[in-house]
Amino acid sequence: MKTLLLIPLALLLTGCPGGPSAPEYRGIFMQNDVICFSINNNEILEHYNIYYAPKGIYTRIKTAEGLNLSYPDTCIKVKFKNGYEYSIYYGIDGKSYTDNFFIDNDGRR
């Protein structure tokens, strides 16, 4: 009886096998309206998605898929509005990353 209880408990603790792993945190370089996903010439940017949620509505600012870019092409210009939190999801060399930041009403990150 104890064995039958241990199997479901082990599955609950380990989670479901397979599937993509969650993206890990990795900060971006940002100066004014320019963001760089990587400044390493050996890394390849594959995709990105930049979004925010004004009034709870998911809004994409800029997105690109199927890329094969290395520095300096991993830098893009984006005009951010003040007073919002932003989320960035991007992929480099087959791994997914995320970063979040807030720009206050004075334009400071």
N, C-alpha and C positions, 0 to 999 in steps of 0.2 A: 504493500500500500504506500509506504514511504517513497518507493522508487517512482510510482506513478505521479506523485506530487512533485518530485524533484525535476522531472523532465519539463513540465510547463514552466516551472520557476526558472530553470536554466534558460529557456527560450526568452522569457520576459527580461531577464538580466542581460542577455547578449544581443537582443534585437534580431531583426530579420537579416538573413544572409543575402549578399549580393546588392546590386543597385549602386548608383554613384555615391561617393562620399560627399559629405557637406563641404562647401568651400571653406578654405581657411582664411583667416584675416591676413591681409598684406596691405600696407599703406601705399598710397600713390604719392608722387611728387606733385605739388601744386604751387604755382606762382601766378598771381593775378588770375587771368582767364585761361591759362594754359595748364593742362594736367598731363603728366607722363605716367603711363602704366609701368614702364621700366626704363632705366637708363643704362641697361646692360646690352651691349651689341650682340651678345650671344643668345639672348632670350627672344622668343617669337611670340608676339601678341596675336591671338587667334580670334577673339571676340570680346565685345564689351557691351554693357547696358548701363546707362546712367539714368536714374529716376528719382523723383521725389513725390510726396503725396500732399499737395495743398488741399486743405479742407477734407482730408481723408480720401481723395481721389487719386489713384495711382496714375502718375503722369511720366511718360518716358521723355527724356530730354534729347538723348542721342543714343543710337544703338548701331552696331555693325557686327556682322557674322562672316565667317569664312575668310578671315584675314590671314595674312602671312607677313607681318611687319616686324622689323627690328628697329632699334633706336637709330636715328631720331624720329622715325615715322610712328613710334609709339606715343608721341606727344600730340595732343589735339587741343584746339581752342574751343572752350565752352563758356557761354555767358550764363553765370549762375545768378539767381535772384536772391537778394538778401532776406534773412529771416526764415530760412527753411533748413531742414535736415535733408541731406542727400545720401543716396545709397548707390554704390557702384559694384557691379558684378562683372568680372572679366576672367579671361583664360590666357595663360601663358604656358607654353611647352606642355600642353596636355593636362594641366592642373587648373582648377578653378579657385578664384580668390574673390574676396569681398572687402570693401572699405565703406565706412560711414563717416560723415562729418556734418557739422552744422556751420552755417554762415550767418552770423548775427546781423542785426539791422544796420550796423556800421560797416558791413562787408568783411569782417574779420572771421577767420576760420578758427 
